[in-house]
Amino acid sequence: MRAVLALLPAIAPGAAEAASGPFFSLSNTNFVVLVAFLLFVAVLVHFKVPGMLGGLLDRRAAQIRADLEGARALRDEAQALVATYARRSREVKDQADRIVARAREDARTAAEEAKEELRRSIARRLADAEDQIRAAEEAALREVRDRAIVVAVAAAGDVIARQMTPAAGAALIDRSITEIGQRLG
């Protein structure tokens, strides 16, 4: 308001020169416009419109500042969330890498254990097969021995039967009976 009043003396002489006739006359349109403008400014000042406008602008500025602070807070929160998610992502990636490494190690260990178990199984089967072969050899040897004994006894019986006379057989029986009686008695 003071700025307008300060400009009034500078505007008035220029306006007076542009109009024809006396400046302070109601027939001079420039004077009438000036008076109307001054009344308008006076009404605005009387009803404290500049203060209300300043208050509105101040409230709007405060609202904008609050919105900016809220936006900054949201941005900071978003950056914190991004950092948290990035950290979690790294942690999950690290954990996944550890799980994969552990799975590989477990698979390698399981493969080694399976190989070792296969070696032990083959060794057991070879030992069982060797035992079966040994048992089969022993059984075959026993069977051959038994067969040889049977054949030898039969051959000896044939030889004795051919060489033995009835008198020699009777003497052999008598001698056996006597020998048994001595042993029992």
Residue frames relative to the residue before (quaternion, step in Angstrom):
aa qw qx qy qz dx dy dz
M 1.0000 0.0000 0.0000 0.0000 0.00 0.00 0.00
R 0.6634 0.4967 -0.3025 0.4708 3.53 0.94 -0.88
A 0.6137 0.5515 -0.3491 0.4442 3.57 1.08 -0.70
V 0.6478 0.5075 -0.3195 0.4699 3.59 1.03 -0.79
L 0.6663 0.4914 -0.3021 0.4725 3.57 0.95 -0.86
A 0.6389 0.5182 -0.3346 0.4596 3.57 1.04 -0.65
L 0.6764 0.4816 -0.2879 0.4771 3.60 1.11 -0.62
L 0.5032 0.6950 -0.4047 0.3161 3.59 1.19 -0.44
P 0.6811 0.4548 -0.3281 0.4707 3.66 0.78 -0.74
A 0.6503 0.5080 -0.3356 0.4544 3.57 1.03 -0.60
I 0.6786 0.4855 -0.2877 0.4700 3.60 1.09 -0.72
A 0.6317 0.5983 -0.3313 0.3649 3.58 0.92 -0.90
P 0.6896 0.4520 -0.3321 0.4580 3.71 0.70 -0.78
G 0.6450 0.5129 -0.3384 0.4543 3.61 1.00 -0.72
A 0.6597 0.4985 -0.3083 0.4704 3.56 1.01 -0.79
A 0.6302 0.5338 -0.3351 0.4535 3.59 1.04 -0.72
E 0.6627 0.4965 -0.3206 0.4599 3.57 0.93 -0.71
A 0.6627 0.5165 -0.3194 0.4382 3.62 1.04 -0.72
A 0.7104 0.4291 -0.2698 0.4883 3.63 1.03 -0.62
S 0.4189 -0.6786 0.5340 0.2808 3.53 -1.20 0.47
G 0.7578 0.3337 -0.2714 0.4907 3.55 -0.89 0.79
P 0.7245 -0.4252 0.2917 0.4574 3.56 -1.31 -0.06
F 0.5272 -0.6615 0.4416 0.2992 3.56 -1.04 0.81
F 0.7419 0.3899 -0.2208 0.4988 3.61 0.86 -0.90
S 0.4633 0.6339 -0.4728 0.4000 3.56 0.70 1.08
L 0.5072 -0.6573 0.4604 0.3144 3.59 -1.07 0.73
S 0.6061 0.5414 -0.3692 0.4508 3.57 1.19 -0.22
N 0.5901 0.5248 -0.3680 0.4908 3.59 1.28 -0.18
T 0.3735 -0.7636 0.4865 0.2016 3.58 -0.50 1.23
N 0.6067 0.5551 -0.3644 0.4371 3.54 1.05 -0.62
F 0.6486 0.5049 -0.3166 0.4735 3.57 0.99 -0.80
V 0.6503 0.5137 -0.3180 0.4606 3.60 0.93 -0.89
V 0.6506 0.4998 -0.3194 0.4742 3.63 0.93 -0.85
L 0.6419 0.5230 -0.3251 0.4568 3.57 0.98 -0.82
V 0.6594 0.4960 -0.3088 0.4731 3.58 0.91 -0.88
A 0.6539 0.5075 -0.3183 0.4622 3.60 0.92 -0.88
F 0.6490 0.5129 -0.3193 0.4624 3.56 0.96 -0.82
L 0.6630 0.4981 -0.3093 0.4654 3.57 0.92 -0.84
L 0.6326 0.5125 -0.3306 0.4773 3.60 1.03 -0.76
F 0.6358 0.5313 -0.3230 0.4573 3.55 0.97 -0.85
V 0.6653 0.4818 -0.2969 0.4869 3.58 0.93 -0.92
A 0.6373 0.5229 -0.3326 0.4581 3.61 0.99 -0.77
V 0.6400 0.5048 -0.3296 0.4763 3.62 0.97 -0.82
L 0.6453 0.5175 -0.3254 0.4582 3.61 0.92 -0.82
V 0.6694 0.4781 -0.2967 0.4851 3.57 0.96 -0.89
H 0.6319 0.5425 -0.3367 0.4394 3.61 0.97 -0.82
F 0.7491 0.3663 -0.2139 0.5088 3.59 0.86 -0.88
K 0.4398 -0.7394 0.4166 0.2936 3.57 1.31 0.31
V 0.1686 0.8109 -0.5347 0.1677 3.56 1.00 0.82
P 0.6473 0.4967 -0.3631 0.4500 3.66 0.85 -0.72
G 0.6362 0.5145 -0.3293 0.4712 3.61 1.04 -0.72
M 0.6524 0.4982 -0.3194 0.4735 3.56 1.00 -0.86
L 0.6451 0.5071 -0.3223 0.4721 3.55 0.97 -0.86
G 0.6390 0.5154 -0.3205 0.4726 3.58 1.01 -0.83
G 0.6487 0.5147 -0.3093 0.4675 3.58 1.01 -0.87
L 0.6464 0.5086 -0.3159 0.4730 3.55 0.97 -0.90
L 0.6692 0.4896 -0.3000 0.4717 3.53 0.96 -0.90
D 0.6346 0.5200 -0.3312 0.4660 3.58 1.06 -0.76
R 0.6527 0.5019 -0.3131 0.4732 3.59 0.97 -0.87
R 0.6459 0.5105 -0.3159 0.4717 3.54 1.02 -0.85
A 0.6399 0.5112 -0.3200 0.4762 3.57 1.03 -0.83
A 0.6448 0.5082 -0.3223 0.4714 3.61 1.00 -0.84
Q 0.6402 0.5159 -0.3209 0.4701 3.59 1.02 -0.84
I 0.6498 0.5060 -0.3142 0.4723 3.57 0.98 -0.86
R 0.6363 0.5146 -0.3280 0.4719 3.60 1.01 -0.82
A 0.6531 0.5049 -0.3143 0.4689 3.58 0.97 -0.89
D 0.6426 0.5117 -0.3231 0.4700 3.57 1.01 -0.83
L 0.6468 0.5124 -0.3173 0.4673 3.57 1.01 -0.83
E 0.6466 0.5031 -0.3215 0.4748 3.58 0.98 -0.84
G 0.6378 0.5162 -0.3213 0.4728 3.58 1.02 -0.82
A 0.6501 0.5064 -0.3134 0.4718 3.56 1.00 -0.86
R 0.6380 0.5113 -0.3292 0.4725 3.59 1.02 -0.79
A 0.6454 0.5125 -0.3201 0.4672 3.56 0.97 -0.87
L 0.6549 0.4990 -0.3109 0.4749 3.59 0.98 -0.85
R 0.6379 0.5177 -0.3266 0.4673 3.57 1.02 -0.82
D 0.6534 0.5033 -0.3130 0.4709 3.58 0.96 -0.87
E 0.6488 0.5081 -0.3115 0.4732 3.55 1.00 -0.86
A 0.6470 0.5102 -0.3151 0.4710 3.58 1.00 -0.84
Q 0.6457 0.5037 -0.3227 0.4747 3.58 0.99 -0.80
A 0.6339 0.5145 -0.3287 0.4748 3.57 1.03 -0.78
L 0.6485 0.5075 -0.3150 0.4719 3.59 0.99 -0.83
V 0.6349 0.5163 -0.3301 0.4706 3.57 0.98 -0.85
A 0.6578 0.4964 -0.3130 0.4721 3.58 0.93 -0.87
T 0.6409 0.5167 -0.3236 0.4664 3.59 1.00 -0.83
Y 0.6850 0.4720 -0.2950 0.4701 3.57 0.87 -0.91
A 0.6175 0.5239 -0.3499 0.4709 3.59 1.06 -0.67
R 0.6520 0.5036 -0.3133 0.4724 3.58 0.97 -0.87
R 0.6592 0.4943 -0.3073 0.4761 3.57 0.95 -0.89
S 0.6228 0.5384 -0.3365 0.4572 3.55 1.02 -0.78
R 0.6522 0.4920 -0.3109 0.4857 3.57 0.96 -0.85
E 0.6478 0.5173 -0.3216 0.4575 3.58 0.96 -0.86
V 0.6592 0.4973 -0.3058 0.4739 3.57 0.95 -0.90
K 0.6413 0.5128 -0.3249 0.4693 3.58 0.99 -0.82
D 0.6513 0.5045 -0.3126 0.4727 3.56 0.95 -0.88
Q 0.6528 0.5065 -0.3112 0.4695 3.55 0.98 -0.87
A 0.6437 0.5079 -0.3231 0.4725 3.59 0.98 -0.82
D 0.6359 0.5148 -0.3309 0.4702 3.59 1.00 -0.78
R 0.6503 0.5028 -0.3199 0.4711 3.58 0.99 -0.82
I 0.6411 0.5189 -0.3283 0.4604 3.59 0.99 -0.83
V 0.6564 0.4999 -0.3141 0.4697 3.59 0.93 -0.89
A 0.6545 0.5024 -0.3172 0.4676 3.59 0.92 -0.88
R 0.6490 0.5105 -0.3111 0.4706 3.57 0.99 -0.85
A 0.6471 0.5107 -0.3214 0.4659 3.58 0.98 -0.85
R 0.6399 0.5106 -0.3299 0.4701 3.59 0.98 -0.78
E 0.6558 0.5033 -0.3110 0.4689 3.56 0.95 -0.89
D 0.6470 0.5107 -0.3154 0.4703 3.59 0.98 -0.86
A 0.6512 0.5058 -0.3187 0.4674 3.59 0.97 -0.84
R 0.6478 0.5033 -0.3223 0.4724 3.59 0.97 -0.83
T 0.6543 0.5050 -0.3070 0.4718 3.58 0.95 -0.86
A 0.6541 0.5032 -0.3128 0.4702 3.57 0.95 -0.88
A 0.6403 0.5147 -0.3299 0.4651 3.61 0.99 -0.77
E 0.6541 0.4988 -0.3151 0.4733 3.58 0.97 -0.84
E 0.6514 0.5037 -0.3160 0.4712 3.58 0.97 -0.83
A 0.6426 0.5125 -0.3272 0.4663 3.57 1.00 -0.80
K 0.6357 0.5165 -0.3311 0.4684 3.61 0.99 -0.80
E 0.6660 0.4979 -0.3010 0.4669 3.56 0.93 -0.93
E 0.6442 0.5094 -0.3164 0.4747 3.59 0.97 -0.81
L 0.6298 0.5179 -0.3272 0.4776 3.59 1.04 -0.78
R 0.6366 0.5172 -0.3302 0.4672 3.61 0.97 -0.82
R 0.6662 0.4930 -0.3051 0.4691 3.58 0.92 -0.91
S 0.6438 0.5224 -0.3200 0.4584 3.58 0.99 -0.84
I 0.6542 0.4954 -0.3161 0.4761 3.58 0.94 -0.87
A 0.6412 0.5203 -0.3223 0.4628 3.59 0.97 -0.84
R 0.6451 0.5110 -0.3189 0.4702 3.61 0.98 -0.85
R 0.6748 0.4901 -0.3000 0.4632 3.57 0.90 -0.91
L 0.6317 0.5130 -0.3375 0.4732 3.59 1.02 -0.74
A 0.6476 0.5084 -0.3160 0.4716 3.58 0.97 -0.87
D 0.6448 0.5068 -0.3185 0.4753 3.60 0.98 -0.84
A 0.6547 0.5055 -0.3154 0.4651 3.57 0.96 -0.87
E 0.6454 0.5074 -0.3220 0.4715 3.60 0.99 -0.83
D 0.6344 0.5184 -0.3268 0.4711 3.60 1.03 -0.81
Q 0.6577 0.5017 -0.3105 0.4683 3.59 0.95 -0.85
I 0.6398 0.5130 -0.3248 0.4712 3.59 1.02 -0.82
R 0.6472 0.5149 -0.3127 0.4672 3.59 0.97 -0.90
A 0.6611 0.4970 -0.3052 0.4720 3.57 0.95 -0.92
A 0.6499 0.5040 -0.3222 0.4689 3.59 0.99 -0.81
E 0.6368 0.5151 -0.3333 0.4669 3.61 1.01 -0.77
E 0.6615 0.4974 -0.3094 0.4682 3.57 0.93 -0.91
A 0.6451 0.5074 -0.3241 0.4705 3.59 0.98 -0.81
A 0.6508 0.5071 -0.3191 0.4663 3.58 0.97 -0.83
L 0.6470 0.5098 -0.3209 0.4675 3.59 0.99 -0.84
R 0.6406 0.5150 -0.3232 0.4691 3.61 0.96 -0.85
E 0.6608 0.5048 -0.3090 0.4615 3.54 0.94 -0.93
V 0.6498 0.4991 -0.3179 0.4771 3.59 0.99 -0.84
R 0.6444 0.5131 -0.3188 0.4688 3.61 0.99 -0.85
D 0.6627 0.5011 -0.3079 0.4636 3.54 0.91 -0.97
R 0.6502 0.5061 -0.3079 0.4757 3.55 0.96 -0.88
A 0.6454 0.5158 -0.3186 0.4646 3.60 1.01 -0.86
I 0.6392 0.5162 -0.3268 0.4670 3.57 1.03 -0.83
V 0.6511 0.5105 -0.3200 0.4615 3.57 0.91 -0.92
V 0.6698 0.4875 -0.3001 0.4729 3.57 0.92 -0.95
A 0.6580 0.5066 -0.3166 0.4584 3.62 0.96 -0.87
V 0.6473 0.5054 -0.3212 0.4716 3.58 0.96 -0.85
A 0.6588 0.4971 -0.3156 0.4683 3.56 0.95 -0.88
A 0.6560 0.4978 -0.3137 0.4728 3.56 0.99 -0.85
A 0.6502 0.5025 -0.3207 0.4710 3.57 0.97 -0.86
G 0.6307 0.5297 -0.3299 0.4614 3.58 1.03 -0.77
D 0.6441 0.5079 -0.3179 0.4754 3.55 1.01 -0.83
V 0.6633 0.4999 -0.3076 0.4642 3.57 0.90 -0.94
I 0.6717 0.4809 -0.3010 0.4763 3.56 0.89 -0.93
A 0.6512 0.5163 -0.3278 0.4493 3.57 0.94 -0.84
R 0.6659 0.4821 -0.3139 0.4750 3.62 0.98 -0.68
Q 0.7309 0.4248 -0.2417 0.4763 3.56 0.97 -0.80
M 0.6455 0.5411 -0.3223 0.4320 3.60 1.07 -0.48
T 0.2487 -0.7378 0.6142 0.1287 3.53 -1.04 0.96
P 0.6469 -0.5198 0.3573 0.4285 3.60 -1.11 0.35
A 0.6509 0.5056 -0.3339 0.4573 3.64 0.95 -0.71
A 0.6560 0.4968 -0.3168 0.4716 3.60 0.96 -0.84
G 0.6299 0.5355 -0.3324 0.4539 3.61 1.07 -0.74
A 0.6522 0.5062 -0.3150 0.4682 3.58 1.00 -0.86
A 0.6490 0.5127 -0.3176 0.4637 3.59 0.99 -0.81
L 0.6386 0.5267 -0.3143 0.4647 3.59 1.04 -0.80
I 0.6451 0.5053 -0.3171 0.4774 3.61 0.99 -0.79
D 0.6576 0.5082 -0.3175 0.4566 3.60 0.90 -0.89
R 0.6504 0.5106 -0.3110 0.4685 3.56 0.94 -0.87
S 0.6463 0.5179 -0.3195 0.4604 3.64 0.95 -0.80
I 0.6446 0.5116 -0.3253 0.4658 3.60 0.95 -0.83
T 0.6520 0.5095 -0.3164 0.4639 3.58 0.92 -0.88
E 0.6616 0.5166 -0.2999 0.4534 3.58 0.92 -0.90
I 0.6495 0.5025 -0.3152 0.4757 3.59 1.01 -0.79
G 0.6450 0.5234 -0.3234 0.4533 3.57 1.00 -0.84
Q 0.6460 0.5114 -0.3253 0.4641 3.58 0.95 -0.73
R 0.6793 0.4885 -0.2970 0.4602 3.53 0.90 -0.84
L 0.6911 0.4603 -0.2857 0.4784 3.60 0.96 -0.73
G 0.7443 0.4780 -0.2159 0.4134 3.58 0.97 -0.81
